[in-house]
Structures are given as structure tokens and as C-alpha cells.
Amino acid sequence: MPYDNTIAVILAAGKGTRMHSDKPKVLQTLLGESMLFYVAVAASAVASRVLTVVGHGAELVRKEHPGLAEGFVLQTEQKGTGHALQVAWEQVRQSGATHCLVLNGDAPLVKPEHLEELVATAREGADIAFLTTVLPDPGAFGRVLRGSDGNVTGIIEAKDFDPTQHGEDTGEVNTGLFCLSTAAVEAVLFSLTSANRAGEYYITDLVELGVNEDLNVHALKRDGALDLLGINSPQELAQAEDRLRASIVGDLLATGVLIHQAESVVVGPRVAIEPGAELTGPCRILKASSVARGAKVGAFCSVTDSRLEPGSELCEFCHLEGARLAPGSVAGPYARLRPGADVQENARVGNFVEMKQATLGPGAKASHLSYLGDASVGAGANIGAGTITCNYDGTNKHHTDIGAHAFIGSNTALVAPVRIGENAVVGAGSVITKDVPDRALGVARARQSNLEGRGKKS
């Protein structure tokens, strides 16, 4: 449960030039979700309210995360992390929160338990609490400084660190996770200066200011805590995604999900997979997808925002997005089910069949090379190879209704809006532009003519 009187501030205004991308760094994705998504989930588990400081690409961040919009704070000029907190401070003050948790929006692997420990330390009396870790190669991370008594004295950004002035580099670095007493930090936050090489206001300077003002400053050191650190390059993003993927797959195996070639199975953080489901890699299942007990996902499949119900089977090389496979249904191989595709109980979608905003009724079949768009197919109907529902007239989409137990012959075009009645038959090669009544035979094609002597010459 979130702590009462604790507010979280996510710093998400930076551009992230080392990512070599035009979009804001916090929108770079791991397993189909943005870095900001992961940070916001962790923060929401601990804090009763979340503020997000946005700047570079603010409108893109708003569009991607509308659920966070009420807590957005715009940093019109990106003058550093300390300046970002200053910009948000009025809302922190107005919230009445006793403690403020500060997180970087580019640290997607941080977990609620890390934050809970930090908040608990602050609630026990620390005015400024922050997490550190020790790295064999501290690189561009800010160095933590300690006095001869072992107590923390400050944090120096890497570009400003000088061993002759600051002492031996111990490899202890700042993770960017802080919990601040709002009443105590109020007095020093606006004393930050930009007297450094970057000309920015650093939140890390709060540590030295706090020490000088006799505030209770506490650093929690966690050795080798790579998951606490921000991501600054494509390489670091890939490494973090690999660790997250392996963690999720390991958890699924522990709960009883059957996974073959587990090292090539990708499952997103919002996916729900029940024990007894079976996955074969390589495959990926992302966003708000679910796979029920007894359902199977074959190799080389991509599943996004889709639902596989008990006993359904997704054969190899399929692509699902916003689709549903009902119990006992089978799709593929090589099927593409687009948003709104609903394959009902014991129905079959076969090779190279595409569905979009279409329902295939119980026991119905579309086995080969067909397109069903904006269509309803009744129970037990059969869709022959090469059938197309012509749903778009160049301006509007129209619906095709195929009745129960209808039989649609191969290479047929159904020009919507049109209805094929129950138990009706449509002859192969027809272009149907008018309704076909129940139990009728519809044929729309020219009579065959054989012209003698017009064939190949020997």
C-alpha cells in the first residue's frame, strides 16, 4: 500500500542525447513498455500521489501516458535535476506531503521494495535519504563522498570529480533515488547553484547543503545494484531489457507455465499467463495480453493486447493484435488477426487468413488465403480460399454478414454492405453485390465459353 503523506516526483524532462533518438528518453521501450511506465508503476506502489516533470517532447509524453497527465509539471527550460525539483516544489508543498520521493524516469528496473526501504529510512528521521551502489567502473555516475568517519559528505558529478580534491574514487555512486523531508529540505532546495562545468542545478548538491545545515543525511549503500541505475545508451537499454526479460520468464516458469526455448521467449510486464499455458520460443507476448491455462502459443508468433482462452491454439508464424481466440479455437500457421478479430469457440483460422473487426462464429472455418474485414461469420460457416470481404468503398467502411452454415466458394468477392443468408451457397469465383437469401445459391460470374482452335499451337 502507498505511504500516506508521501508524494513522488519523477524527473522525465531530459532529452537523452546519448540514445541518438528524436523522442524523449523516458519513452524508449523495454518489452513493449516505456521506461516511464515502469518508474510510474513503482512510484505509485509507494507514494499516494505522483508528479512527473516533463520538458523535452512533453506533448509526446502526455500522449503516451494520459493516465499521468493530471500530475504533469512542465519544466520549460531544462536546467538540471535540481531545477526540475524546484519547478515541481510548489505542487509538492501544496500536497501537504511530509516526504517527497524523487526518481529518475530513465530507471525502469527500480522496484517498489527499493523505494519502500528508502521511504522507511526517511520516516525514521532522515531529512535526506538516498540510495548508493558500488560499481567496478563508475563511469558517468555521480561519486559519493564520505569523510574519515564514514559519514557521507556530498555527491560530485563525474565531470566535476577531481581525485586530488575529493580523494580516492571508491566506485560508490549515486543511484538518483532520494527521499526528502519536505519541511527540512524546503530551506536548502532554493540555495542550489549552477557553479559547475555543466552550468546546471544538481539535485545531488542537496547532500552537501544538507550536511552543512546539520540536516540528518543518510546514504543506504547497496552493492552491485545495477537495477537502480538510469539508462543512458542503447547498449544499456538492451542490457536492462535482457535482465527484465529473463526475470519475467523465470517467474513464469516458477509458477508452472510451460516454456520451450525459454531464452527466446519475450513476455511484457502487463501480460497475464496462467499456469498450464504453453509457450514455444521464439515468440513475444506484449501489452495487456492474456494466455489461459491449456492455451498454446507456437514459435515465431507475436501477440499484442490479445486474449487466448483455455484450450485455444496459436500455431507458428502468427501475428495477433487486439484479437481473441475463444476456447478450442485454432489460428494459423501464418494467420494475421488485427484489432477486433474474434475467433469463437472451436472456429478455425488457417494459412494466410487476415481478420480485422470481424467475428468468426463457433465452429466456422476460414482455412486459406482470405480476408475478413468488418464482417460477421455465423456458426459452422465455411469460407473458401481466396474469399475477400470488400469492406471499403474509398470513403466509408461497410459490413458483411454471413449467416450460419453458409458456404462461400473459393475466389469470391463479397462487396459490402451485403448479407449472405443462413445455409446459403455462393458459387466459386463470384462477385456478390446483392444479398443472397437463406438456403439460396448465389452465382455472379460470366458463362464459360470454349473457343475451338484458340489454344496453344503444337
Secondary structure, 3 states (H helix, E strand, C coil): CCEEEEEEEEEECCCCHHHCCCCCHHHCEECCEEHHHHHHHHHHCCEEEEEEEECCCHHHHHHHCHHHHHHEEECCCCCCHHHHHHHHHHHHHHHCCCEEEEEECCCCCCCHHHHHHHHHHHHCCCCEEEEEEECCCCCCCCEEEECCCCCEEEEECHHHCCHHHHCCCCCEEEEEEEEEEHHHHHHHHCCCCCCCCCCCCCCCHHHHHHHHCCCCEEEEECCCCHHHCCCCCHHHHHHHHHHHHHHHHHHHHHHCCEEECHHHEEECCCCEECCCCEEECCEEEECCCEECCCCEECCCEEEECCEECCCCEECCCCEEECCEECCCCEECCCCEECCCCEECCCCEEEECCEEEEEEECCCCEEEECCEEEEEEECCCCEECCCCEEECECCCCECCEEECCCCEECCCCEEECCEEECCCCEECCCCEECCCECCCCEECCCCCCCCCCCCCCCC
